[in-house]
């Protein structure tokens, strides 16, 4: 009797979890803000103050968590800066998600003097990412930035292990910006953290 009851309950729970898996991949963008761009790399793209974000989280270990996404074929540029107008030889970071025709991801730090000019570039990471981005499904991920040692991890929704790791003790998450290269892109930002979405959808965590 107990075995039968447990089996029924477990089957119901697994069925509920399966039902919550989005069949429409764009459901993953629920609750996000959106920035669309086809202006190119040298355009004066805006920088958004993360202090205004509703879904940003800072842990006791001084780790900032941001959930983001990008929709498009290639070159999702994510910029992290200490100020909203980083044009005074401002040191900042740029993560190029699957650039170079959707083949590799690069992280760099540089000084910027205008929307179209940068200098003193340092490459922090380069790795393959063939086919990572798509114009048919948003690529959603969580960025975790440890401000104690500058260790950064990017983890795709649903994955246990990060797809990108790098370290930069100078990194700032005060402001975030986005840009494209040669194709239109849609960026999603200030998204509810993945665990928050699952709680809202009725999954209990111990």
C-alpha positions, 0 to 999 in steps of 0.5 A: 500500500505504501509503495503504491502510494509513494509511486503515485506521488512520485509520478505526479511530482515528476509529471508536474516538473515535466509540465513546467518545462517550457515548450515555448523557449521564449517563456524563459524570458518571462519577467526580463527587460529587453534591449533590441539593437541593430546599430553595430559595435561603434554605436553609443549604446546605453549602459544600465545601472544595475542598482535599479534592477529588481532581480539582481542578487548579492550573496553574503560572500559578495557575489553578484548574480545577474540573469541575462539572455541573448537572441540572435545568430552571433556576437552577443557583446555584454559590457560591464563598466564602473560608470554609465558613461565610460568614455574617460579612458575608463577601464571596463570589461567586454564579453563577446558571446559566440562571435566570429560567425558564432564560433568562439567566445572572448573576454577582454578588458580595455580602456574606452575613450568614446563609443567607437574608440578603445585602447590598452586591450587585454584578452582574459579568455578565449574559447570555442563556442561553435553554434552556441547562439541562435535566432530561434531560441534565446540563450539564457544564462546567469552571471556570477561575479565574485567581487572579492577575487574577481572570479566570474562564472557564466552558467546556462539555464538548466546546466550545473556547470558554467560554460565560461569562467574567467578572473579579473580583480578590476571587474565592476558590475555597476553598469551593464550594456549590450551591443551587436556586431553584424546581425540584429540582436535582442538582449534580455536583462534584469531577468528573475533568477532561475530558482526564483522562476521555478519557485513561482511555478510551484516547485518546492525546494528543501 
